[in-house]
Amino acid sequence: MTKIRVSIPFVCLVALMYMLDCRNVFLPTFIAVALHEFSHIAGARVCGGTIDFVDIRAFGIKVNIPELSMMSYGKEIIIAAAGPAAGIITAVSAVAAARILKTDSFSYFIGVNALITAINLIPVYPLDGGRIALSLNLMIFSMRTAYFISYVLSLVSIATLFAICTYLAINGMLNPSLVIFSVYITACGIRFLNAF
């Protein structure tokens, strides 16, 4: 049976976000994130993995799949791509529903799914894009070359994010969320680069 652990910081963050939600964006955001993460779990199950535990933290979810280290690179790609694929399918479905119902009430939900998908496809490990890129590289190249290419992709992605932040700051359009996100991505990248 799968154990689910929920951290106290996660509960506090969710409660704070709910209390501060004056624009009614909490529920669609929560649903989009949950669909993304549960799609990874479904992908793991489809690939023959068992889920020992799900650790829900303030800034992410860790899913323990004991068989993951023994799975092929192709299965790793399927598992990593499941979340972004769910985001794309959900956004497209919401667009279709909005057109059929002739409403714009799904616009935030469409946007948040697109944003979560775009963020996760950035090729910095351990984001989904980084996991996909590394697995693809390992399928094609030697381990050393594959890690080197992933290292370069991470550096380019991080530099691009900070270039965007700098451009926006110069033009008076700096978004604090983008800065926080860029710092988080940099921390992820540094952990990966140090492992290299």
Backbone bond lengths (Angstrom), bond angles and torsions (degrees), N, CA, C in turn:
res aa  C-N    CA-C-N  psi(-1)  N-CA   C-N-CA  omega(-1)  CA-C   N-CA-C  phi
1 M - - - 1.453 - - 1.528 109.59 -
2 T 1.311 116.24 135.62 1.458 121.92 -178.35 1.521 110.65 -73.84
3 K 1.337 115.02 130.34 1.465 120.42 176.47 1.518 108.46 -94.18
4 I 1.302 116.18 137.38 1.459 121.29 177.62 1.519 107.77 -116.05
5 R 1.345 115.48 122.45 1.459 121.42 177.92 1.526 108.31 -111.16
6 V 1.305 116.61 130.56 1.459 121.60 178.54 1.525 107.66 -117.50
7 S 1.332 116.27 122.11 1.463 119.72 -177.74 1.527 110.94 -77.53
8 I 1.311 115.96 152.42 1.462 121.73 177.86 1.528 110.71 -63.08
9 P 1.364 119.88 -41.35 1.471 118.45 176.29 1.536 113.03 -58.86
10 F 1.348 117.26 -34.47 1.464 119.95 177.60 1.528 110.20 -64.70
11 V 1.317 116.69 -46.68 1.468 121.06 179.57 1.524 109.84 -60.17
12 C 1.331 116.73 -43.65 1.475 120.93 179.51 1.531 110.78 -64.00
13 L 1.336 117.33 -42.96 1.463 121.56 179.80 1.526 110.95 -63.39
14 V 1.340 116.62 -44.89 1.468 120.72 179.05 1.529 110.11 -62.91
15 A 1.317 117.42 -44.29 1.471 120.96 179.42 1.528 110.87 -62.09
16 L 1.323 116.92 -43.40 1.460 121.07 178.94 1.525 111.41 -63.52
17 M 1.335 115.71 -45.57 1.469 119.46 179.16 1.527 110.72 -62.06
18 Y 1.322 116.69 -39.49 1.465 120.63 179.89 1.530 111.03 -65.50
19 M 1.327 116.09 -42.72 1.466 120.04 -179.19 1.531 112.07 -67.75
20 L 1.333 116.50 -33.99 1.464 120.44 -178.14 1.529 113.07 -89.34
21 D 1.319 117.22 3.53 1.468 121.82 -174.50 1.528 111.41 -80.02
22 C 1.328 115.95 80.62 1.465 120.01 179.84 1.530 111.62 -86.33
23 R 1.325 117.52 -11.86 1.474 120.64 -178.70 1.531 112.57 -106.44
24 N 1.321 117.29 8.33 1.473 122.32 178.68 1.532 113.30 57.78
25 V 1.329 115.23 45.23 1.463 119.95 178.88 1.532 112.31 -107.18
26 F 1.329 116.55 -8.19 1.462 119.11 -175.96 1.526 111.88 -61.89
27 L 1.320 117.40 -52.68 1.465 121.12 -174.96 1.527 112.48 -61.87
28 P 1.355 120.10 -48.39 1.469 118.03 178.50 1.529 112.85 -63.12
29 T 1.336 116.78 -35.23 1.468 119.85 177.90 1.522 110.38 -66.65
30 F 1.323 116.17 -45.62 1.461 121.26 179.94 1.533 110.52 -60.54
31 I 1.329 116.89 -43.17 1.466 121.04 179.37 1.525 110.44 -63.77
32 A 1.330 117.25 -44.06 1.471 120.80 -179.51 1.526 111.33 -61.84
33 V 1.334 116.83 -44.30 1.471 120.78 179.64 1.527 110.18 -65.85
34 A 1.332 116.60 -43.18 1.472 120.42 179.96 1.529 111.07 -62.37
35 L 1.338 117.84 -43.34 1.475 120.99 177.73 1.525 111.04 -60.57
36 H 1.324 115.39 -41.86 1.467 120.39 179.27 1.528 110.54 -60.00
37 E 1.326 115.68 -51.12 1.469 119.50 -176.25 1.526 112.43 -68.94
38 F 1.324 117.46 -41.41 1.461 119.21 179.38 1.528 111.89 -67.22
39 S 1.325 116.98 -25.78 1.470 120.00 175.13 1.520 111.16 -66.96
40 H 1.342 116.77 -35.94 1.473 119.20 174.35 1.529 110.18 -62.60
41 I 1.311 116.36 -42.66 1.467 120.63 179.67 1.520 110.00 -63.22
42 A 1.337 116.69 -43.63 1.467 120.55 178.09 1.529 110.46 -62.90
43 G 1.333 117.02 -40.46 1.462 121.02 177.52 1.515 111.86 -61.14
44 A 1.325 115.82 -41.21 1.472 120.33 178.20 1.520 110.57 -63.90
45 R 1.318 116.48 -42.13 1.467 120.21 179.41 1.530 111.05 -64.11
46 V 1.335 116.83 -42.25 1.469 121.68 178.57 1.530 110.27 -60.93
47 C 1.325 116.31 -35.06 1.469 120.92 -178.80 1.525 112.62 -84.69
48 G 1.314 117.60 7.38 1.456 121.21 175.95 1.508 115.45 91.44
49 G 1.313 117.20 10.89 1.461 120.52 179.94 1.511 112.14 -86.15
50 T 1.312 115.19 151.72 1.458 120.98 172.96 1.523 107.35 -108.86
51 I 1.300 115.81 149.25 1.455 120.84 -177.85 1.519 107.89 -105.28
52 D 1.336 117.08 110.15 1.470 121.45 177.28 1.518 111.44 -72.30
53 F 1.347 114.49 -51.98 1.454 118.54 179.07 1.518 110.41 -152.84
54 V 1.312 114.16 156.84 1.457 122.69 174.62 1.518 106.01 -119.45
55 D 1.323 116.22 120.19 1.457 122.72 -178.14 1.531 107.94 -107.72
56 I 1.332 116.53 107.17 1.456 121.25 -177.23 1.520 108.23 -93.81
57 R 1.347 114.27 115.23 1.467 121.04 -176.57 1.518 109.85 -112.30
58 A 1.321 115.92 173.69 1.463 120.28 -178.48 1.526 111.66 -61.40
59 F 1.317 117.90 -38.04 1.468 120.14 -176.92 1.512 111.06 -123.71
60 G 1.305 117.04 52.14 1.448 119.92 175.08 1.508 112.82 140.15
61 I 1.294 113.83 170.88 1.459 121.49 -179.64 1.517 108.13 -125.03
62 K 1.309 116.03 130.41 1.463 121.27 176.58 1.519 107.26 -107.04
63 V 1.322 114.86 125.59 1.458 121.38 178.88 1.520 107.46 -113.64
64 N 1.308 117.58 122.32 1.460 121.55 -179.98 1.533 109.52 -90.47
65 I 1.327 114.75 114.94 1.466 122.24 178.50 1.526 106.33 -119.69
66 P 1.338 118.06 99.89 1.466 120.29 -175.29 1.530 113.79 -55.65
67 E 1.321 117.79 -34.26 1.470 120.96 -176.35 1.526 113.39 -79.87
68 L 1.334 118.44 -6.10 1.464 121.30 -172.71 1.523 112.95 -56.83
69 S 1.327 117.49 -41.55 1.471 120.03 -178.04 1.528 112.13 -68.12
70 M 1.335 116.96 -18.14 1.464 120.02 179.71 1.526 112.57 -100.22
71 M 1.335 117.34 -2.84 1.459 120.88 -178.85 1.517 110.80 -79.13
72 S 1.313 115.86 156.37 1.466 121.30 177.94 1.525 109.62 -70.37
73 Y 1.326 114.87 163.44 1.464 119.39 177.50 1.524 110.30 -63.99
74 G 1.319 116.99 -33.32 1.459 121.02 177.92 1.514 111.70 -61.65
75 K 1.331 116.95 -42.11 1.466 120.30 177.97 1.524 110.85 -67.78
76 E 1.322 117.29 -37.24 1.466 120.60 176.48 1.535 110.02 -61.41
77 I 1.328 116.46 -39.28 1.468 120.25 177.67 1.527 110.36 -64.80
78 I 1.331 116.97 -42.69 1.473 120.38 179.06 1.522 110.70 -60.30
79 I 1.329 116.24 -45.56 1.468 120.30 -179.26 1.528 110.63 -64.26
80 A 1.329 117.05 -45.26 1.466 120.69 -178.70 1.530 111.35 -67.42
81 A 1.335 116.94 -37.24 1.466 120.74 -177.32 1.527 112.95 -78.66
82 A 1.324 117.57 -15.21 1.471 120.60 -176.87 1.530 111.93 -60.52
83 G 1.320 117.66 -41.18 1.467 120.77 -179.73 1.519 112.74 -64.25
84 P 1.348 118.38 -54.79 1.467 119.27 176.90 1.532 112.94 -60.29
85 A 1.333 117.45 -36.41 1.465 120.11 177.99 1.527 110.48 -61.84
86 A 1.327 116.15 -41.81 1.469 119.98 177.71 1.520 111.00 -62.82
87 G 1.334 116.94 -39.08 1.462 120.87 178.03 1.517 112.15 -62.81
88 I 1.329 115.96 -41.99 1.469 120.37 179.26 1.528 109.97 -66.30
89 I 1.331 116.82 -47.17 1.469 120.84 -179.75 1.527 110.59 -61.37
90 T 1.327 116.51 -43.10 1.467 120.61 179.97 1.525 111.14 -64.40
91 A 1.338 117.42 -44.43 1.466 120.81 179.94 1.527 110.94 -63.28
92 V 1.332 117.03 -44.70 1.468 120.98 179.73 1.532 110.16 -63.75
93 S 1.329 116.82 -41.53 1.474 120.75 178.23 1.525 110.99 -63.33
94 A 1.337 116.46 -40.38 1.466 120.48 178.85 1.527 111.22 -66.92
95 V 1.339 117.39 -36.86 1.467 120.80 176.13 1.528 109.54 -62.79
96 A 1.345 116.24 -45.91 1.463 120.45 179.22 1.533 111.03 -61.47
97 A 1.331 116.90 -43.80 1.468 120.81 179.12 1.527 111.01 -63.16
98 A 1.329 116.71 -40.74 1.467 120.86 179.36 1.526 110.96 -63.25
99 R 1.330 116.64 -39.25 1.468 119.65 179.00 1.522 111.80 -69.76
100 I 1.326 115.67 -41.71 1.472 119.59 179.36 1.526 110.51 -63.80
101 L 1.343 115.88 -44.29 1.469 120.88 -177.97 1.533 112.92 -84.24
102 K 1.334 115.86 -5.86 1.470 122.15 -178.67 1.527 111.67 51.59
103 T 1.328 114.26 56.45 1.461 121.03 -179.75 1.523 109.91 -138.19
104 D 1.307 116.12 156.28 1.465 120.04 174.54 1.523 110.91 -110.35
105 S 1.327 116.70 15.59 1.464 120.37 -177.51 1.533 113.02 -71.49
106 F 1.339 117.82 -11.85 1.461 121.07 178.28 1.526 112.59 -94.21
107 S 1.322 117.58 1.70 1.468 119.91 -171.65 1.523 112.57 -60.49
108 Y 1.332 118.00 -42.38 1.469 119.31 178.86 1.519 110.56 -65.44
109 F 1.324 117.62 -43.74 1.467 122.08 -179.67 1.528 110.72 -60.91
110 I 1.327 116.70 -40.76 1.468 121.26 176.94 1.525 109.50 -62.82
111 G 1.330 115.63 -46.95 1.465 120.38 -178.44 1.514 113.41 -63.57
112 V 1.337 117.31 -42.68 1.461 119.63 -178.11 1.531 110.77 -67.95
113 N 1.341 117.89 -36.13 1.462 120.02 175.75 1.523 111.27 -65.34
114 A 1.329 116.42 -41.72 1.466 120.37 178.03 1.527 110.80 -64.05
115 L 1.342 116.31 -41.66 1.464 120.69 -179.16 1.530 111.78 -65.68
116 I 1.331 116.63 -46.41 1.467 120.31 178.93 1.523 110.29 -60.25
117 T 1.330 116.54 -40.57 1.465 120.75 178.87 1.524 110.46 -64.59
118 A 1.334 116.97 -47.26 1.466 120.74 -178.86 1.526 111.49 -61.92
119 I 1.322 116.61 -44.33 1.465 121.13 179.67 1.532 110.19 -60.45
120 N 1.329 116.06 -46.53 1.460 119.42 -176.43 1.515 113.89 -71.12
121 L 1.316 117.65 -16.85 1.470 119.84 178.39 1.530 112.94 -88.94
122 I 1.328 117.65 -0.96 1.472 119.80 175.05 1.526 107.19 -63.96
123 P 1.342 117.47 128.89 1.471 119.76 -174.37 1.526 115.06 -78.18
124 V 1.335 116.10 58.29 1.462 122.47 174.65 1.522 106.56 -121.04
125 Y 1.325 116.35 121.17 1.456 120.96 178.96 1.519 108.91 -69.11
126 P 1.308 122.02 135.15 1.459 131.16 15.03 1.524 114.66 -100.18
127 L 1.342 119.13 16.04 1.457 119.11 174.30 1.529 109.12 -60.48
128 D 1.322 116.23 160.92 1.467 120.11 -177.21 1.525 112.05 -57.10
129 G 1.320 116.92 -41.36 1.463 120.54 179.07 1.519 111.98 -61.96
130 G 1.321 117.05 -38.50 1.464 121.07 177.44 1.520 111.90 -67.67
131 R 1.333 116.28 -38.82 1.475 120.15 178.31 1.527 110.48 -68.03
132 I 1.340 116.37 -40.43 1.463 120.15 178.26 1.528 109.85 -64.46
133 A 1.337 116.42 -47.38 1.470 120.76 -178.81 1.523 111.32 -60.81
134 L 1.334 117.00 -45.45 1.460 119.84 -179.62 1.524 111.13 -63.37
135 S 1.331 117.21 -44.36 1.467 120.09 -179.80 1.526 111.48 -64.26
136 L 1.337 116.63 -41.32 1.475 119.66 176.69 1.525 110.74 -61.91
137 N 1.332 116.13 -44.42 1.463 119.95 179.24 1.524 111.69 -62.99
138 L 1.331 116.73 -39.50 1.466 120.22 179.17 1.527 111.95 -67.87
139 M 1.336 117.29 -26.79 1.465 120.83 176.15 1.525 111.29 -70.90
140 I 1.333 115.83 -29.41 1.468 120.77 -172.56 1.521 112.81 -101.04
141 F 1.329 117.03 -41.51 1.458 121.62 -170.92 1.527 111.84 -113.44
142 S 1.330 114.39 171.98 1.460 118.81 172.79 1.524 108.52 -66.58
143 M 1.326 116.34 163.90 1.459 120.08 -177.31 1.527 111.31 -58.81
144 R 1.306 116.94 -44.53 1.469 120.76 -178.74 1.526 111.28 -61.72
145 T 1.311 117.58 -45.46 1.465 121.69 179.96 1.522 110.92 -67.03
146 A 1.324 116.31 -42.15 1.467 120.96 179.96 1.524 110.61 -59.92
147 Y 1.329 117.19 -45.25 1.463 120.21 179.40 1.523 111.34 -67.91
148 F 1.326 116.79 -35.50 1.466 120.01 178.30 1.531 110.39 -64.39
149 I 1.336 117.19 -44.44 1.469 120.81 179.05 1.532 109.89 -62.98
150 S 1.320 117.04 -43.23 1.465 120.51 178.27 1.527 110.86 -64.01
151 Y 1.326 116.64 -36.09 1.461 122.84 176.61 1.532 109.67 -60.76
152 V 1.326 116.61 -47.66 1.471 121.19 -179.85 1.536 110.22 -64.72
153 L 1.328 117.20 -43.63 1.471 120.65 177.79 1.531 111.21 -58.60
154 S 1.328 116.20 -40.91 1.461 120.45 178.36 1.522 111.13 -63.09
155 L 1.326 116.10 -46.38 1.472 120.18 179.64 1.524 111.48 -60.94
156 V 1.335 116.30 -45.10 1.471 120.78 -179.65 1.531 110.52 -63.72
157 S 1.310 116.73 -41.94 1.473 120.70 -179.84 1.522 111.22 -64.09
158 I 1.321 116.49 -44.96 1.465 121.01 179.64 1.528 110.33 -64.25
159 A 1.327 116.49 -44.39 1.469 120.25 179.22 1.531 110.70 -62.88
160 T 1.325 116.96 -38.62 1.467 120.78 178.49 1.524 111.52 -64.54
161 L 1.337 116.92 -43.25 1.470 120.04 177.92 1.527 111.29 -60.17
162 F 1.329 116.99 -43.58 1.461 119.14 -179.83 1.520 111.79 -72.05
163 A 1.323 117.95 -29.01 1.471 120.34 174.94 1.536 109.56 -66.62
164 I 1.329 116.91 -40.18 1.466 120.75 177.24 1.530 110.15 -63.87
165 C 1.337 116.38 -44.56 1.477 120.32 177.83 1.527 111.07 -59.10
166 T 1.321 116.61 -43.81 1.466 121.22 -179.75 1.522 110.95 -64.20
167 Y 1.330 116.23 -44.85 1.471 120.43 178.47 1.527 110.78 -59.61
168 L 1.316 116.65 -46.58 1.467 120.49 -179.84 1.525 111.44 -64.46
169 A 1.342 116.75 -38.35 1.471 120.51 178.72 1.522 110.84 -64.33
170 I 1.330 116.71 -43.44 1.467 121.21 179.89 1.527 110.80 -62.01
171 N 1.320 116.52 -35.83 1.465 121.51 -177.80 1.528 113.36 -94.16
172 G 1.335 117.20 12.84 1.459 121.60 175.61 1.519 114.90 69.05
173 M 1.327 117.40 24.05 1.466 120.45 -177.86 1.528 111.77 -121.15
174 L 1.317 116.49 23.09 1.459 119.79 -175.76 1.518 111.38 -63.51
175 N 1.308 115.55 131.80 1.462 122.51 -179.61 1.529 107.65 -105.32
176 P 1.335 118.48 118.12 1.465 120.39 -179.30 1.530 112.95 -57.59
177 S 1.332 116.87 -34.42 1.471 119.94 178.69 1.524 110.82 -62.30
178 L 1.339 116.48 -38.89 1.461 120.10 179.16 1.520 110.94 -66.03
179 V 1.323 116.97 -38.09 1.466 120.71 178.29 1.529 109.92 -64.56
180 I 1.333 116.92 -47.07 1.465 121.04 179.11 1.525 110.04 -60.23
181 F 1.336 116.08 -44.74 1.453 120.75 178.87 1.530 110.67 -61.41
182 S 1.328 117.14 -43.46 1.475 121.09 -179.76 1.527 111.18 -62.25
183 V 1.323 116.59 -39.98 1.470 120.27 177.67 1.530 109.72 -64.82
184 Y 1.338 116.89 -42.28 1.473 121.01 178.38 1.534 110.57 -61.44
185 I 1.328 116.77 -46.15 1.470 120.81 179.62 1.528 109.98 -62.62
186 T 1.320 116.46 -39.54 1.462 120.15 178.12 1.521 110.45 -62.35
187 A 1.338 117.47 -42.87 1.470 120.66 178.17 1.527 110.75 -61.43
188 C 1.340 116.76 -42.03 1.478 120.59 176.46 1.523 109.80 -60.95
189 G 1.332 115.40 -46.33 1.461 119.89 -178.76 1.509 112.77 -63.20
190 I 1.328 116.92 -39.51 1.475 121.08 -179.91 1.525 110.01 -63.49
191 R 1.341 116.33 -41.12 1.477 119.21 177.25 1.521 110.48 -60.41
192 F 1.350 116.39 -42.77 1.468 120.24 179.39 1.526 110.26 -67.81
193 L 1.329 117.17 -43.38 1.452 120.33 -178.31 1.517 111.38 -65.37
194 N 1.336 117.72 -35.77 1.458 120.72 177.84 1.530 111.03 -68.07
195 A 1.334 116.34 -30.83 1.469 119.65 177.60 1.518 110.89 -71.38
196 F 1.358 116.58 -24.13 1.463 121.75 -179.59 1.499 109.04 -75.44
